[in-house]
């Protein structure tokens, strides 16, 4: 009987240790996966906002300086795709809305052959008007990103570039 008690106790201990190791491994693996995804999300979101800031500045300077400009639009498309691939659904929707607002901005400030910055640039007021919808979409996107990363993040009511884009209730 003592031998049976020893075998059962030893077997139960070994089984418990094995289960503990397996559960610990699963929990650790999930935590590592979440951390990896979060890092990829942050990188993709930073890249997205960075490209937006860059091409907006390029187009703004072209209109202000009555000069031509060029931008790698294939990289912008790739950035949108990369961000959408790692984004949760709510953020992906805002990325799509942001891209649509950017498309309308580009139609007015960059694609309209009648408004070539070298011959007939947008005035600062016209450029500001064309930039308003993307700025508002950027605020909504940034707030969706902030919510997805942490429920403790407060909503922003301003465009990252500093101009008021919408009221806090709109975000």
N, C-alpha and C positions, 0 to 999 in steps of 0.2 A: 504494500500500500504506500509506503514511504517513497519507493521508487516511482510509482505512478504519480504521486503528488509532486515530486520533483520534476518529472517529465512534463506534466501539465503546466506547472508554474513556469518552467523554463520555456516551454513552447508558447505559452500566453505572453510571456515577456518578449520573446523574439518576435512574435506576431505583432504585438503592440508597437514595438520599435520599428518594424518594417512598415506598418501602416503610418506611423508618425513620419517616417522618412518620405514615404510616397506623398502624403498629404502636404508636407512641407515643400516638397519639390514642385507639386502642382501650384501651390499658393505662390511660391517664389517665381515660377515660370510666368504665371499670370501677371504678377507685379512687374516683371521685366518686360513683358509684352506691352503693358500699359505705358510704362516709362518710354519704351522705344517709340510707340505710336505718338505719345505726347511730344517727344523731341522732333519727330518727323513733321507733326502738325505745326509746331512753332516755326521750324525752318521754312516750311511751305508758306505759311502766313506772312512771315517776314519778307520772303522773296516776293510775294504777291504785292504787298503794300509798297515795297521798294521799287518794283517795276512801275507801278502806277505813279509814284512820285517822280521817277526819272522821266517817263515819257510826257507827263503833264508839264514838267519844267522845260523839256526840250521844245514842246509845241508852244508853250507860253513865250519862251525866249524868241522863237522864230517869228511869232506875230509881233512881239514888242520891237524886235530888231529888223523887221522886214527882210528876213533871210530864209533860206531853205533849211530843211532838216531831214533827218533820216532816223529810223528806229527799226530794230529787229523784231517785227511783229510775230515771227514764228516763236521766239522765246516767250513773248507775252502769252501766246496760246498754250505753250508748254507749261508755263507757270500756273495758269488757270487750271489745267488738267491735273498737275501734281497736287495742288491745294485741294481740289475736289476729291481726289482719290483718297486722301487721308482724313478728310473732314467728316464730322458727324452730319447726319441728314440736315439738321437745322442750319448749320454753317454752310453746307453745300448749296442750299437754297439761296442764302444770302450772297454767296460767291456768284451764283448765276444772275441774281438781281444786279449785283455790282457790275458784272460783265455787260449786261444789257444797258445799264446807265452809261458805262464807258463807251459802248458802241454808239449811243446817241450823241455823246460828247464828240467822239471822233468824226461822226457824220458832219457835225457842224464846224468843228475846229480843224480837222485834218483831212477829211476826204472830199469836201466840197470844192471842186475845181474853180468855182467862181470866187472862192475866198482864199486864194493862194496868198500865203503870208508875204511873199515878195512883191505882189502887185496890189492886193486889197486885203490887208491883215484885219483881223478882228480888233475892235477897240478893246481897251481894258474892261470896259463895262460888258461888252458882248462876250468876251472871254470868261468873265466872272459868271455871267448868266449861263453860258454853256457848261461851266464847271459845277454849277449848283447841284444838279441831280447826282453826278458821281460823288460829290462830297457827302451828300445825304446818304447815299447808298454805302459809302465807306463807313460812316458812323454806325449804320445798322449792322454792317458786316463785322466791324471791330467789336461791337457789343455782343454779337452772337458768338464770336470767337472767345471773348472774355467769359461769357456765361458757360461755354463748353469746357473751358479750362478750369474754372473754379466758380462755384455758386456764390462765393464771397465777393467776387468782383462787382463793383458798382458800375452802372451804365454811364457811358460818356455822353455828353450832350454837344460836343464840339468836334469839328473836323480835325484830324490829326495835324493838319497844316496850320491850325489856329483859328480859322474863320468859323463863326457860328453856322452850323449847317442845319440844325433843326432844334426844336424844343425838346427838353428831356422826355416829354410825354410821347414823342414820335419815335423814340429809339427802342 
